């Protein structure tokens, strides 16, 4: 029993050390890290490569995530039938309006099987005017990214590496989220 407890404590200590080692690399130095409070408390630094994925546009064109290399990307996987996703979408739209441009983009990737026929009316009904529509009707992108639940959001740096992710709903236009994104934008710029 003591041996298993010791192994468990050792494993927990190694995990904590890995997080501490990863987070300073993410921020450049621990002192400049934004406070991860509110819904950002669930943000988990990862620092791993992002697999190659493609997305569809409503007009049937395919866009590779790698086409956005050079920008910091907040990639949100969602669906119209997902209540937490519906609650989160306006915050993503406001974030895109506030920070979107040549160095940052919110990519809202819908996993609705009906594709554009479900997503376009949803965007109109909810007044989502600042986000582009991206589709993953087969779920291939979500599987490649290892997404376990919707919504899931990945923060990707300008080199195309996953800085971290958050599973579940978040207030993406909150001061804490904006500080986190600006930190990555500043580090990359």
C-alpha positions as CSV (number, residue, x, y, z in Angstrom):
1,X,0.0,0.0,0.0
2,X,2.8,2.4,0.9
3,X,4.6,1.6,-2.3
4,X,1.5,2.4,-4.4
5,X,1.0,5.6,-2.4
6,X,4.7,6.6,-3.0
7,X,4.3,5.8,-6.7
8,X,1.1,7.9,-6.9
9,X,2.8,10.8,-5.1
10,X,5.8,10.6,-7.4
11,X,3.6,10.6,-10.5
12,X,1.7,13.6,-9.2
13,X,5.0,15.4,-8.5
14,X,6.3,14.7,-12.0
15,X,3.0,16.0,-13.5
16,X,3.3,19.2,-11.5
17,X,6.9,19.6,-12.5
18,X,6.0,19.1,-16.2
19,X,3.3,21.8,-15.9
20,X,5.7,24.2,-14.2
21,X,8.4,23.5,-16.8
22,X,5.9,23.9,-19.7
23,X,4.2,27.1,-18.4
24,X,7.4,29.2,-18.1
25,X,8.4,28.1,-21.6
26,X,5.0,29.2,-22.8
27,X,5.2,32.6,-21.1
28,X,8.8,33.4,-21.5
29,X,9.1,33.9,-17.7
30,X,6.8,33.1,-14.9
31,X,6.3,36.6,-13.8
32,X,4.6,37.7,-17.0
33,X,1.9,35.0,-17.0
34,X,-1.6,36.4,-17.0
35,X,-3.8,35.3,-14.1
36,X,-5.7,32.1,-15.2
37,X,-8.8,32.9,-13.3
38,X,-12.5,32.5,-14.1
39,X,-13.1,30.2,-17.0
40,X,-9.4,30.4,-17.9
41,X,-8.6,28.3,-14.9
42,X,-9.4,25.3,-17.1
43,X,-6.8,26.3,-19.7
44,X,-4.1,23.6,-19.9
45,X,-0.7,24.5,-21.4
46,X,0.4,21.7,-23.8
47,X,3.2,23.0,-26.1
48,X,2.8,20.3,-28.7
49,X,2.6,20.2,-32.5
50,X,-0.8,20.6,-34.1
51,X,-1.6,17.8,-36.6
52,X,-2.4,18.7,-40.2
53,X,-6.1,19.3,-40.6
54,X,-8.3,20.7,-43.3
55,X,-11.6,22.6,-42.9
56,X,-14.4,23.2,-45.4
57,X,-16.0,26.6,-46.1
58,X,-19.7,26.9,-47.0
59,X,-18.8,27.2,-50.7
60,X,-17.0,23.8,-50.6
61,X,-13.4,25.0,-50.6
62,X,-10.9,23.3,-48.3
63,X,-8.7,25.3,-46.0
64,X,-5.7,23.8,-44.2
65,X,-5.0,25.0,-40.7
66,X,-1.4,25.4,-41.8
67,X,-2.6,28.2,-44.2
68,X,-3.0,30.3,-41.1
69,X,0.6,29.9,-40.0
70,X,2.0,33.3,-39.1
71,X,-1.1,34.2,-37.1
72,X,-2.0,33.2,-33.5
73,X,-5.2,31.2,-33.9
74,X,-7.9,30.4,-31.3
75,X,-9.4,27.2,-32.8
76,X,-12.8,26.4,-31.3
77,X,-14.5,23.1,-32.1
78,X,-18.3,23.4,-31.6
79,X,-21.7,22.4,-32.8
80,X,-25.1,24.1,-33.1
81,X,-26.7,21.4,-31.0
82,X,-24.2,21.8,-28.1
83,X,-25.8,24.1,-25.5
84,X,-22.5,25.2,-23.9
85,X,-21.2,25.9,-27.4
86,X,-24.2,28.1,-28.2
87,X,-23.5,30.1,-25.0
88,X,-19.8,30.5,-25.8
89,X,-20.2,31.6,-29.5
90,X,-21.0,35.3,-28.8
91,X,-17.8,35.6,-26.7
92,X,-15.8,34.2,-29.7
93,X,-17.5,36.6,-32.0
94,X,-16.7,39.6,-29.8
95,X,-13.1,38.4,-29.4
96,X,-12.7,38.2,-33.2
97,X,-14.1,41.8,-33.4
98,X,-11.7,43.0,-30.8
99,X,-8.4,41.2,-31.7
100,X,-9.0,39.7,-35.2
101,X,-6.7,40.8,-38.0
102,X,-3.4,40.1,-39.6
103,X,-1.8,38.6,-36.5
104,X,-4.8,36.8,-34.8
105,X,-7.9,34.9,-35.9
106,X,-10.7,33.0,-34.1
107,X,-11.5,29.9,-36.1
108,X,-14.9,28.5,-35.1
109,X,-14.9,25.0,-36.6
110,X,-18.4,23.4,-36.6
111,X,-18.7,19.6,-36.3
112,X,-22.4,19.7,-37.4
113,X,-22.9,16.8,-39.8
114,X,-25.4,18.9,-41.8
115,X,-22.6,21.4,-42.6
116,X,-23.4,24.8,-43.9
117,X,-27.2,24.2,-43.9
118,X,-27.1,24.0,-40.1
119,X,-24.4,26.6,-39.4
120,X,-25.3,29.5,-41.8
121,X,-28.8,30.0,-40.2
122,X,-27.3,29.6,-36.8
123,X,-24.8,32.5,-37.5
124,X,-27.6,34.7,-38.8
125,X,-30.0,33.9,-35.9
126,X,-27.3,34.7,-33.3
127,X,-25.8,37.7,-35.0
128,X,-22.4,36.2,-35.4
129,X,-21.0,38.8,-37.9
130,X,-17.3,38.7,-37.1
131,X,-16.5,35.0,-37.5
132,X,-15.9,33.1,-40.7
133,X,-17.7,29.8,-41.1
134,X,-15.5,26.7,-41.1
135,X,-17.0,23.1,-41.2
136,X,-15.8,19.7,-40.2
137,X,-19.0,17.6,-41.0
138,X,-17.1,14.3,-40.8
139,X,-15.4,15.0,-37.5
140,X,-12.0,14.2,-39.0
141,X,-10.4,17.4,-37.7
142,X,-11.7,16.8,-34.2
143,X,-10.4,13.3,-34.1
144,X,-7.0,14.3,-35.4
145,X,-6.8,17.0,-32.7
146,X,-7.8,14.5,-30.0
147,X,-10.9,16.5,-29.0
148,X,-12.9,14.6,-26.4
149,X,-15.8,17.0,-25.8
150,X,-17.5,20.1,-27.3
151,X,-16.7,22.9,-27.0
152,X,-12.9,22.5,-27.0
153,X,-10.6,25.3,-27.8
154,X,-6.9,25.3,-28.8
155,X,-4.7,28.3,-28.6
156,X,-2.1,28.0,-31.4
157,X,1.0,30.2,-31.8
158,X,2.1,31.8,-35.1
159,X,4.5,28.9,-35.7
160,X,1.5,26.4,-35.7
161,X,2.2,24.8,-32.3
162,X,-0.5,24.3,-29.7
163,X,0.2,26.5,-26.7
164,X,-2.6,25.0,-24.7
165,X,-6.3,24.0,-24.7
166,X,-9.5,24.4,-22.8
167,X,-12.2,21.8,-22.8
168,X,-15.6,23.2,-22.0
169,X,-17.3,26.6,-22.1
170,X,-15.2,29.8,-21.5
171,X,-15.7,33.5,-21.7
172,X,-13.2,34.2,-24.5
173,X,-13.7,37.9,-24.5
174,X,-12.9,38.2,-20.7
175,X,-9.9,40.2,-19.6
176,X,-8.1,37.0,-18.5
177,X,-8.6,35.3,-22.0
178,X,-7.6,38.5,-23.8
179,X,-4.5,38.8,-21.6
180,X,-3.5,35.2,-22.4
181,X,-4.0,35.7,-26.1
182,X,-2.1,39.0,-26.2
183,X,0.7,37.4,-24.3
184,X,1.1,34.8,-27.1
185,X,0.7,37.4,-29.7
186,X,3.4,39.6,-28.1
187,X,5.7,36.6,-27.7
188,X,5.3,35.7,-31.4
189,X,5.5,39.3,-32.6
